[in-house]
Amino acid sequence: MFLKLSIPAIAAAAFMVAQPLVDEDVLEPSVENEVDHALRIAPTNAPPCAISREDAVAALVGTNRLSATERAIRLVSAQRADGRWLVGTNDVTTVAVGLLGELR
């Protein structure tokens, strides 16, 4: 009792089951919306960063190679309710805004 399946039927079944590959360096629309919202609520009068850019980047997104999606999620999650990003007591909003802008 073997089923006889044609090549087109097998190909159609495989096409319906196969998931498209996701490129983590391209932001999904939902993540892009969160990035846009974070940039909208970020203050435009933030002071210059008091620590080095490298230290701020390391504190905000770490030193490991992360995809654009992972960096965006970390940055958006670290934003405070007032729209600012802090590392300790240092305001690093200008660095965070720059990093988010690079992801767009």
GROMACS elastic network, one bead per residue, 0.5 to 0.9 nm:
[ bonds ]
;  ai    aj funct       b0    kb
    5     8     6  0.82757   500
    5     9     6  0.62729   500
    5    10     6  0.66952   500
    6     9     6  0.52377   500
    6    10     6  0.64000   500
    6    11     6  0.86853   500
    7    10     6  0.51460   500
    7    11     6  0.61088   500
    7    12     6  0.85678   500
    8    11     6  0.50034   500
    8    12     6  0.60204   500
    8    13     6  0.85581   500
    9    12     6  0.51027   500
    9    13     6  0.61930   500
    9    14     6  0.86072   500
   10    13     6  0.51422   500
   10    14     6  0.61591   500
   10    15     6  0.85588   500
   11    14     6  0.50919   500
   11    15     6  0.60723   500
   11    16     6  0.86865   500
   12    15     6  0.50384   500
   12    16     6  0.62869   500
   12    17     6  0.87547   500
   13    16     6  0.52369   500
   13    17     6  0.63396   500
   13    18     6  0.86126   500
   14    17     6  0.52090   500
   14    18     6  0.58928   500
   15    18     6  0.53405   500
   15    19     6  0.83072   500
   16    19     6  0.81084   500
   19    22     6  0.88242   500
   22    25     6  0.88060   500
   22    26     6  0.83345   500
   23    26     6  0.56255   500
   23    27     6  0.81791   500
   23    67     6  0.89094   500
   24    27     6  0.68601   500
   24    28     6  0.84947   500
   24    67     6  0.55843   500
   24    68     6  0.62778   500
   24    69     6  0.56347   500
   24    70     6  0.78297   500
   25    66     6  0.89272   500
   25    67     6  0.52426   500
   25    69     6  0.61238   500
   25    70     6  0.86930   500
   25   103     6  0.86296   500
   26    67     6  0.85623   500
   26    68     6  0.66460   500
   26    69     6  0.70040   500
   26   103     6  0.85039   500
   26   104     6  0.88330   500
   27    30     6  0.79804   500
   27    31     6  0.59293   500
   27    32     6  0.57231   500
   27    68     6  0.68161   500
   27    69     6  0.56294   500
   27    72     6  0.83040   500
   27   103     6  0.79152   500
   27   104     6  0.78688   500
   28    31     6  0.53307   500
   28    32     6  0.60591   500
   28    33     6  0.85972   500
   28    69     6  0.78757   500
   29    33     6  0.60522   500
   29    34     6  0.86803   500
   30    33     6  0.50994   500
   30    34     6  0.64560   500
   30    35     6  0.88082   500
   31    34     6  0.50576   500
   31    35     6  0.62752   500
   31    36     6  0.86463   500
   31    69     6  0.72278   500
   31    72     6  0.72948   500
   31    73     6  0.73793   500
   32    35     6  0.50237   500
   32    36     6  0.61624   500
   32    37     6  0.85964   500
   32    69     6  0.89014   500
   32    72     6  0.83235   500
   32   103     6  0.87592   500
   32   104     6  0.73879   500
   33    36     6  0.50419   500
   33    37     6  0.61452   500
   33    38     6  0.85969   500
   34    37     6  0.50370   500
   34    38     6  0.61084   500
   34    39     6  0.85946   500
   34    72     6  0.84326   500
   34    73     6  0.84230   500
   34    76     6  0.69635   500
   35    38     6  0.50833   500
   35    39     6  0.62209   500
   35    40     6  0.86092   500
   35    72     6  0.67195   500
   35    73     6  0.83342   500
   35    75     6  0.84917   500
   35    76     6  0.65310   500
   35   100     6  0.66477   500
   35   101     6  0.85202   500
   35   103     6  0.85140   500
   35   104     6  0.81288   500
   36    39     6  0.51549   500
   36    40     6  0.61588   500
   36    41     6  0.88366   500
   36   100     6  0.86307   500
   36   104     6  0.86697   500
   37    41     6  0.63355   500
   37    42     6  0.85908   500
   37    76     6  0.89078   500
   38    41     6  0.54327   500
   38    42     6  0.61282   500
   38    75     6  0.87853   500
   38    76     6  0.62550   500
   38    79     6  0.74445   500
   38    83     6  0.70445   500
   38    97     6  0.84670   500
   38   100     6  0.85275   500
   39    42     6  0.51725   500
   39    43     6  0.84263   500
   39    83     6  0.82701   500
   39    97     6  0.65427   500
   39   100     6  0.75207   500
   39   101     6  0.81036   500
   40    43     6  0.81005   500
   40    83     6  0.85729   500
   41    44     6  0.88360   500
   41    81     6  0.88737   500
   41    82     6  0.76662   500
   41    83     6  0.52234   500
   41    84     6  0.84917   500
   42    45     6  0.89335   500
   42    46     6  0.83733   500
   42    79     6  0.85545   500
   42    82     6  0.76355   500
   42    84     6  0.59696   500
   42    85     6  0.87153   500
   42    93     6  0.75035   500
   42    97     6  0.75073   500
   43    46     6  0.58492   500
   43    82     6  0.81306   500
   43    83     6  0.62291   500
   43    84     6  0.68981   500
   43    93     6  0.80434   500
   44    94     6  0.86951   500
   46    49     6  0.84993   500
   46    84     6  0.79867   500
   46    91     6  0.77638   500
   46    92     6  0.83930   500
   46    93     6  0.63251   500
   46    94     6  0.64182   500
   47    50     6  0.82562   500
   47    91     6  0.72251   500
   47    92     6  0.82819   500
   47    93     6  0.79022   500
   47    94     6  0.73978   500
   48    51     6  0.89687   500
   48    91     6  0.79288   500
   48    92     6  0.76404   500
   48    93     6  0.82471   500
   48    94     6  0.65392   500
   48    95     6  0.86307   500
   49    52     6  0.71777   500
   49    53     6  0.74267   500
   49    56     6  0.81997   500
   49    90     6  0.72579   500
   49    91     6  0.60978   500
   49    92     6  0.50841   500
   49    93     6  0.73085   500
   49    94     6  0.64708   500
   49    95     6  0.69776   500
   50    53     6  0.88611   500
   50    90     6  0.61759   500
   50    91     6  0.70315   500
   50    92     6  0.74160   500
   51    54     6  0.83234   500
   51    55     6  0.65661   500
   51    56     6  0.65939   500
   51    90     6  0.71470   500
   51    91     6  0.86584   500
   51    92     6  0.78082   500
   52    55     6  0.52683   500
   52    56     6  0.62866   500
   52    57     6  0.86582   500
   53    56     6  0.50443   500
   53    57     6  0.60555   500
   53    58     6  0.85075   500
   53    92     6  0.85037   500
   53    95     6  0.66498   500
   54    57     6  0.51537   500
   54    58     6  0.61004   500
   54    59     6  0.85799   500
   55    58     6  0.51000   500
   55    59     6  0.61321   500
   55    60     6  0.85655   500
   56    59     6  0.51414   500
   56    60     6  0.60532   500
   56    61     6  0.85329   500
   56    86     6  0.89872   500
   56    87     6  0.70634   500
   56    92     6  0.64462   500
   56    95     6  0.69791   500
   56    96     6  0.81984   500
   57    60     6  0.51086   500
   57    61     6  0.58614   500
   57    62     6  0.67914   500
   57    63     6  0.79199   500
   57    92     6  0.89503   500
   57    95     6  0.73126   500
   57    96     6  0.77567   500
   57    99     6  0.82285   500
   58    61     6  0.56431   500
   58    63     6  0.52655   500
   58    64     6  0.87627   500
   59    62     6  0.56101   500
   59    63     6  0.82161   500
   59    87     6  0.67564   500
   60    71     6  0.86355   500
   60    74     6  0.71675   500
   60    75     6  0.64830   500
   60    78     6  0.74444   500
   60    85     6  0.85654   500
   60    86     6  0.88133   500
   60    87     6  0.76236   500
   60    92     6  0.88591   500
   60    96     6  0.75917   500
   61    64     6  0.81690   500
   61    66     6  0.80115   500
   61    70     6  0.84820   500
   61    71     6  0.59268   500
   61    72     6  0.87504   500
   61    74     6  0.61788   500
   61    75     6  0.68546   500
   62    65     6  0.82567   500
   62    66     6  0.84110   500
   62    71     6  0.89195   500
   63    66     6  0.84369   500
   66    69     6  0.79494   500
   66    70     6  0.58237   500
   66    71     6  0.61266   500
   67    70     6  0.51894   500
   67    71     6  0.62508   500
   67    72     6  0.85772   500
   68    71     6  0.51343   500
   68    72     6  0.60623   500
   68    73     6  0.86114   500
   68   103     6  0.62948   500
   69    72     6  0.50991   500
   69    73     6  0.61850   500
   69    74     6  0.86490   500
   69   103     6  0.84369   500
   70    73     6  0.51976   500
   70    74     6  0.62126   500
   70    75     6  0.86258   500
   71    74     6  0.51761   500
   71    75     6  0.61222   500
   71    76     6  0.85533   500
   71    99     6  0.85940   500
   71   100     6  0.83851   500
   71   103     6  0.83707   500
   72    75     6  0.51966   500
   72    76     6  0.60220   500
   72    77     6  0.83717   500
   72    99     6  0.85195   500
   72   100     6  0.66460   500
   72   103     6  0.72302   500
   73    76     6  0.52400   500
   73    77     6  0.59177   500
   73    78     6  0.84904   500
   74    77     6  0.51748   500
   74    78     6  0.61396   500
   74    79     6  0.88751   500
   75    78     6  0.51732   500
   75    79     6  0.65241   500
   75    85     6  0.84434   500
   75    96     6  0.68765   500
   75    97     6  0.89930   500
   75    99     6  0.83193   500
   75   100     6  0.74197   500
   76    79     6  0.54464   500
   76    80     6  0.89173   500
   76   100     6  0.85622   500
   77    80     6  0.81951   500
   78    84     6  0.87841   500
   78    85     6  0.64855   500
   78    86     6  0.81977   500
   79    82     6  0.80255   500
   79    83     6  0.59352   500
   79    84     6  0.57377   500
   79    85     6  0.50421   500
   79    86     6  0.79852   500
   79    93     6  0.86711   500
   79    96     6  0.87834   500
   80    83     6  0.53238   500
   80    84     6  0.54097   500
   80    85     6  0.60685   500
   80    86     6  0.79881   500
   81    84     6  0.74064   500
   82    85     6  0.88335   500
   83    93     6  0.82303   500
   84    91     6  0.71561   500
   84    92     6  0.76185   500
   84    93     6  0.53375   500
   84    94     6  0.88526   500
   84    96     6  0.86713   500
   85    90     6  0.84985   500
   85    91     6  0.60340   500
   85    92     6  0.54969   500
   85    94     6  0.85433   500
   85    95     6  0.88238   500
   85    96     6  0.68792   500
   86    89     6  0.61673   500
   86    90     6  0.54310   500
   86    92     6  0.54691   500
   86    93     6  0.70281   500
   87    90     6  0.51910   500
   87    91     6  0.65343   500
   87    92     6  0.65957   500
   88    91     6  0.82021   500
   91    94     6  0.80662   500
   92    95     6  0.54545   500
   92    96     6  0.63262   500
   92    97     6  0.87212   500
   93    96     6  0.50342   500
   93    97     6  0.59859   500
   93    98     6  0.84498   500
   94    97     6  0.52136   500
   94    98     6  0.62026   500
   94    99     6  0.87172   500
   95    98     6  0.50767   500
   95    99     6  0.62209   500
   95   100     6  0.86986   500
   96    99     6  0.50521   500
   96   100     6  0.61749   500
   96   101     6  0.84940   500
   97   100     6  0.51481   500
   97   101     6  0.60634   500
   97   102     6  0.86805   500
   98   101     6  0.50156   500
   98   102     6  0.63284   500
   98   103     6  0.89246   500
   99   102     6  0.51626   500
   99   103     6  0.66578   500
  100   103     6  0.51904   500
  100   104     6  0.69150   500
  101   104     6  0.55754   500
